[in-house]
Amino acid sequence: MDLARSPLALPFPAIPPIAGVTLRIARARYKEWDRCDLTLVELAEGTAVAGLFTKNVCCSSEVELGREQARLGSARALVVNAGNSNAFTGHRGREAVEAIMAQVAGHLGCQPSQVFVSSTGVIGVPLPQDRAHAGIEAALAAPPCSWRQAAATIGTTDTFEKGALATAVVDGRTETLAGIIKGSGMIAPDMATMLGYIFTDAAVEPVFLQALLSAANERTFSCITVDSDTSTSDTVLAFATGAAGNAPLASFEDAGADAFAAALHDVCRQLAHLVVRDGEGASKFVEVRVTGAASDDSARRIGLAVANSPLVKTALAGEDANWGRVVMAVGKAGEPADRDRLSIGFGGHWTARDGQPVAGYDEAPVAEHLKGREIVIAVDLGLGEGQAVVWTCDLTHGYIAINADYRS
């Protein structure tokens, strides 16, 4: 599939090398395409890891094993396969993952449990072990690659490479956090989104790293949606090599912990936004701001109901200020709402207040706002202090075209 670059794409950042992280790519030829499709990341001894995984009960063996490995808190390598998700493949799928773990572990002299594997692509086709084995051998012999090359290699229907960068001062040292992610469709994460990887040279205890990643996820990855579908393979992993030499962060009482947490959240937010900007067929980046809800959780669920509504998303694609569709989505969310307190707006202009159209409402500025690439929808419930922000994209003919031809 030859996909045009998303009109919402952002430039790839200039990510510097991170001590303790070595990136390599190779061609395993999981599909008939002329590109690299296997990424191997070698991590320094002592690297801490934290992970988030899909709650889809039909998940892949990579996810099942990854959950177990992340609890151990130690990592030495990451392998990412693109073009084949290896999900719904039974014992053959698990054997393929275990073979990859054993192969890389044998080369690095570490435990197989320290080798993390992710796969993305077509569901229901076992990962070919011979191609995986050859691909890893090729990657092990390949020279280190750039962050952008690694970001391109983990993609499937992605139309641009996605990367993020932030820094934090910890223990008197400026430490780097960088991330790459792939994701374009099947995006409605219940933990994280598609395949995302964050790397830092900071030293962080695994338990604290897990707590920070989980907290960041609640306001970033778990607040985006493209098409309301949750992948069988969603994974986000954070690796802390400790090469910067700071005293390991173990709690918010440690100097620099707040700065590190803020930087991690920033990287997660950047990556989450990039996935939405590359939503399959997307032409508009949409932010749904919900206020006045009964609770923050209620606000988030209402925001996702609006963001997932095909009627809302197609209206945005058509640049139609049909605020009645937003009212519909709020009402179906199953959350506390009062028709006579509800207010709806677009781009800073209220279209309805307290359950009825705004007197003298002028649709012209709203219509002008909807012609842009960046759309803001405001929903105020008038019930309490709960609030949330959710990000999505519009729904166009392009989404159908991409997914109708996905396996070809």
Beta strands, then each sheet from edge to edge (+ up, - down):
strand 1: 21-26
strand 2: 38-53
strand 3: 74-84
strand 4: 115-122
strand 5: 163-170
strand 6: 173-182
strand 7: 195-200
strand 8: 235-240
strand 9: 285-293
strand 10: 343-346
strand 11: 349-353
strand 12: 356-357
strand 13: 374-380
strand 14: 386-393
sheet 1: 1+ 2- 3+ 4+
sheet 2: 1+ 2- 8+ 7+ 6- 5+
sheet 3: 12+ 11- 10+ 13- 9- 14+
end
